Amino acid sequence: MTASATASSGPSGGRAVWRRRALACLAALAGALPAAPVPAAPAAARAPVPVTVQAAQLRPVEEVVRVVGTVRSKGAPVVAAEVPGRVVQVAVEVGDTVERGQLLAALDDRDARLARDRARADIRRLKALLKAQELQVRRYRGMLRKKFIPQSVLDEAVAQRDALREELAAARAALADAELRLSKVRILAPVAGRVEARLVAEGDYVKVGTPLFRLTTARWLRAELAFPERLAGRIRPGLAVRLRSPAAPGQPVSARLSEVRAGIDPASLALLAYVELENPGRWRPGASVDAEAVLAVRPRAVVVPEAAVVLRPRGQVVYQVAGGRAVERMVRTGVHLDGLVEIREGLPPGAEVVVDGAGFLSDGARVAVQAPVPGRGGAAAGGPEAHAAGEAGPQAAGPEGAAPDGGTDGGGTQGRAGAAGPRDGTGEAR
């Protein structure tokens, strides 16, 4: 009896115990595993995204680039001494406005006056000698006819007369030179302008060529503009530009590039170009200038609101509505305007595109077209802003849970839409 009980508790009994323990462990593991995922509702079952649509328009568009430059005086003469002498008068100071021919300074004129007086006296002496010699020639001719003197005497008298005539001409030239030197002791402004620097003081002795004043002329100006080197192939003389100076904000100027440097400036790595213009009134040399250069004009460009263009991983797209669903179309953009963007490829004029709500869409998403709410710039009632603010959040706004984009990559060239009036752009095409 004892042997039988021992046998039943042997290997067979041990395997049964292990089976029960294994089953208990499996049951515990099964309880710890998560429940099977519940399949997501199909896109067709989701609520449509409220959107507004707008037709693509045709407008004249200017492709412009904005740069900053400096206004310089076209003429900035340095007034120097033309005769030596001591400065006895300085008539202007730095900042003074001068007219052409106005006195700037004066040199001691005593030496010049003495030279002039000597030249005048020499002329009077030579005139008297020449008059006497001409009488002598006439007398000798009469005597030669009567055979009182030989021909050689008359020839000598004629030679002396001719020499006196040449001396008189030289004396007159010396007088003109003396009078010119006398006039140059008065330093006069060669042009109308402003005194930028005074380089001399009373009592200074100056030589010929010594700088005395530096003037700037404000009537004719030269604007230096620095363009990005990437535009070197598009900047050329004759290109239309619009200039505005902060020194005179109410005086814009339309002009054309008069000169473009052949190479890139090594210091600034910019392409330097120049515009010559007449001062419109209050522009000043040394002031900064804002310039818009018109690179191209497209009279019939397709434009849509910026909110209609969305950046997706494969590029820029717009959405159209067909059969209650969004249809994605790839586009290539051009210039960016004030709230508008040019469509260069991918969209015909007149085609309707989604504006409000475009950033929440994906290809094939259900949409509900709504009328724009007045006073909200075309935003639909319950549009993407309101939809994103609801209980479901932005993920419930679109079938793919796409985050709102509402814009492009910001890489458009600056531009202007002619039909909508002047508008500035936001950047250069990359």
QUINOR-V538166 format. One record per residue. N is the residue number from 0. SS is DSSP state (alpha for helix, beta for strand, coil for the rest). OMEGA is omega in whole degrees, -180 to 180 (* if undefined). Layout:
((N;SS;OMEGA) (N;SS;OMEGA))
This chain:
((0;coil;179) (1;alpha;179) (2;alpha;180) (3;alpha;-180) (4;alpha;-180) (5;alpha;-180) (6;alpha;-179) (7;alpha;179) (8;coil;-179) (9;coil;-175) (10;alpha;-179) (11;alpha;180) (12;alpha;-180) (13;alpha;180) (14;alpha;179) (15;alpha;180) (16;alpha;-180) (17;alpha;178) (18;alpha;180) (19;alpha;179) (20;alpha;179) (21;alpha;178) (22;alpha;179) (23;alpha;179) (24;alpha;179) (25;alpha;179) (26;alpha;179) (27;alpha;179) (28;alpha;179) (29;alpha;179) (30;alpha;-179) (31;alpha;-178) (32;coil;178) (33;coil;178) (34;coil;180) (35;coil;-178) (36;coil;178) (37;coil;-179) (38;coil;180) (39;coil;179) (40;coil;179) (41;coil;-177) (42;alpha;-178) (43;alpha;-177) (44;alpha;-178) (45;coil;-179) (46;coil;178) (47;coil;180) (48;beta;177) (49;beta;-177) (50;beta;168) (51;coil;-180) (52;beta;178) (53;beta;-179) (54;beta;174) (55;coil;-174) (56;beta;173) (57;beta;179) (58;beta;171) (59;beta;-177) (60;beta;172) (61;beta;174) (62;beta;-174) (63;beta;173) (64;beta;-178) (65;beta;178) (66;beta;179) (67;beta;180) (68;beta;-178) (69;beta;177) (70;beta;177) (71;beta;175) (72;beta;178) (73;coil;176) (74;coil;177) (75;coil;-174) (76;coil;171) (77;beta;-178) (78;beta;-177) (79;beta;178) (80;coil;178) (81;coil;175) (82;coil;177) (83;coil;178) (84;beta;180) (85;beta;-179) (86;beta;179) (87;beta;-180) (88;beta;170) (89;beta;-170) (90;coil;-177) (91;coil;177) (92;coil;180) (93;coil;-180) (94;coil;180) (95;coil;173) (96;beta;-177) (97;beta;175) (98;coil;177) (99;coil;180) (100;coil;-179) (101;coil;-180) (102;beta;176) (103;beta;-180) (104;beta;179) (105;beta;177) (106;beta;175) (107;coil;-174) (108;coil;-175) (109;alpha;179) (110;alpha;-180) (111;alpha;179) (112;alpha;178) (113;alpha;178) (114;alpha;177) (115;alpha;-179) (116;alpha;178) (117;alpha;179) (118;alpha;178) (119;alpha;180) (120;alpha;179) (121;alpha;178) (122;alpha;180) (123;alpha;179) (124;alpha;-177) (125;alpha;176) (126;alpha;180) (127;alpha;179) (128;alpha;-180) (129;alpha;179) (130;alpha;179) (131;alpha;-179) (132;alpha;178) (133;alpha;175) (134;alpha;180) (135;alpha;179) (136;alpha;180) (137;alpha;179) (138;alpha;-179) (139;alpha;179) (140;alpha;177) (141;alpha;180) (142;alpha;179) (143;alpha;179) (144;alpha;179) (145;coil;178) (146;coil;180) (147;coil;-179) (148;coil;176) (149;coil;180) (150;alpha;-176) (151;alpha;179) (152;alpha;178) (153;alpha;-180) (154;alpha;180) (155;alpha;179) (156;alpha;178) (157;alpha;179) (158;alpha;178) (159;alpha;177) (160;alpha;180) (161;alpha;178) (162;alpha;177) (163;alpha;177) (164;alpha;179) (165;alpha;178) (166;alpha;179) (167;alpha;178) (168;alpha;178) (169;alpha;179) (170;alpha;177) (171;alpha;176) (172;alpha;177) (173;alpha;178) (174;alpha;179) (175;alpha;179) (176;alpha;180) (177;alpha;178) (178;alpha;177) (179;alpha;178) (180;alpha;178) (181;alpha;179) (182;alpha;-176) (183;coil;173) (184;coil;174) (185;beta;-178) (186;beta;-176) (187;beta;179) (188;coil;180) (189;coil;-180) (190;coil;173) (191;coil;-179) (192;beta;-177) (193;beta;179) (194;beta;180) (195;beta;-180) (196;beta;172) (197;beta;-172) (198;coil;-176) (199;coil;178) (200;coil;178) (201;coil;-179) (202;coil;178) (203;coil;172) (204;beta;-176) (205;beta;175) (206;coil;178) (207;coil;180) (208;coil;178) (209;coil;179) (210;beta;-180) (211;beta;-178) (212;beta;170) (213;beta;-178) (214;beta;170) (215;beta;178) (216;coil;-177) (217;coil;-178) (218;coil;179) (219;beta;-174) (220;beta;179) (221;beta;-179) (222;beta;177) (223;beta;-176) (224;beta;-180) (225;beta;180) (226;beta;176) (227;beta;-176) (228;alpha;179) (229;alpha;180) (230;alpha;-175) (231;coil;-179) (232;coil;-176) (233;coil;-180) (234;coil;-176) (235;coil;176) (236;coil;-178) (237;coil;180) (238;coil;-178) (239;beta;178) (240;beta;173) (241;beta;-174) (242;beta;174) (243;beta;179) (244;beta;176) (245;coil;178) (246;coil;178) (247;beta;-172) (248;beta;-178) (249;beta;-177) (250;beta;176) (251;beta;-178) (252;beta;172) (253;beta;-177) (254;beta;178) (255;beta;178) (256;coil;180) (257;coil;-178) (258;beta;176) (259;beta;179) (260;coil;-178) (261;coil;-176) (262;coil;178) (263;coil;179) (264;beta;-175) (265;coil;-179) (266;coil;-176) (267;coil;-176) (268;coil;180) (269;beta;174) (270;beta;-177) (271;beta;177) (272;beta;-172) (273;beta;177) (274;beta;175) (275;beta;-175) (276;beta;174) (277;beta;-178) (278;coil;180) (279;coil;178) (280;coil;-172) (281;coil;177) (282;coil;-177) (283;coil;176) (284;coil;-179) (285;coil;-179) (286;coil;176) (287;beta;-180) (288;beta;175) (289;beta;-175) (290;beta;172) (291;beta;177) (292;beta;-178) (293;beta;-178) (294;beta;-179) (295;beta;176) (296;beta;177) (297;beta;-173) (298;beta;-178) (299;beta;180) (300;beta;177) (301;beta;-180) (302;beta;176) (303;beta;175) (304;beta;-179) (305;alpha;-178) (306;alpha;-179) (307;alpha;-178) (308;coil;-175) (309;beta;177) (310;beta;177) (311;beta;-178) (312;coil;-178) (313;coil;175) (314;beta;-179) (315;beta;-176) (316;beta;166) (317;beta;-179) (318;beta;171) (319;beta;-178) (320;beta;177) (321;beta;179) (322;coil;179) (323;coil;-179) (324;beta;179) (325;beta;177) (326;beta;-176) (327;beta;178) (328;beta;176) (329;beta;180) (330;coil;172) (331;beta;-175) (332;beta;177) (333;beta;-176) (334;beta;175) (335;beta;179) (336;coil;178) (337;coil;180) (338;coil;179) (339;beta;176) (340;beta;180) (341;beta;175) (342;beta;-179) (343;beta;-179) (344;beta;171) (345;coil;-177) (346;coil;179) (347;coil;177) (348;coil;180) (349;coil;180) (350;coil;180) (351;beta;179) (352;beta;177) (353;beta;178) (354;coil;177) (355;coil;180) (356;coil;-177) (357;alpha;-179) (358;alpha;-179) (359;alpha;-171) (360;coil;167) (361;coil;-177) (362;coil;179) (363;coil;-179) (364;coil;177) (365;beta;-179) (366;beta;175) (367;beta;-177) (368;beta;180) (369;coil;178) (370;coil;177) (371;beta;178) (372;coil;180) (373;coil;177) (374;coil;179) (375;coil;176) (376;coil;176) (377;coil;179) (378;coil;-179) (379;beta;174) (380;coil;-177) (381;coil;-179) (382;coil;-174) (383;alpha;179) (384;alpha;-179) (385;alpha;-178) (386;alpha;-180) (387;alpha;-178) (388;coil;-178) (389;coil;-176) (390;coil;-175) (391;coil;-180) (392;coil;-176) (393;alpha;-178) (394;alpha;-180) (395;alpha;-176) (396;coil;-177) (397;coil;-177) (398;coil;-180) (399;coil;-177) (400;coil;-176) (401;coil;177) (402;coil;-180) (403;coil;180) (404;coil;174) (405;coil;-180) (406;coil;179) (407;coil;-179) (408;coil;176) (409;coil;-175) (410;coil;-177) (411;coil;175) (412;coil;175) (413;beta;-179) (414;beta;176) (415;beta;175) (416;beta;-175) (417;coil;-175) (418;coil;-178) (419;coil;-178) (420;coil;-178) (421;coil;176) (422;coil;180) (423;coil;179) (424;coil;-174) (425;coil;-180) (426;coil;-179) (427;coil;-178) (428;coil;179) (429;coil;*))
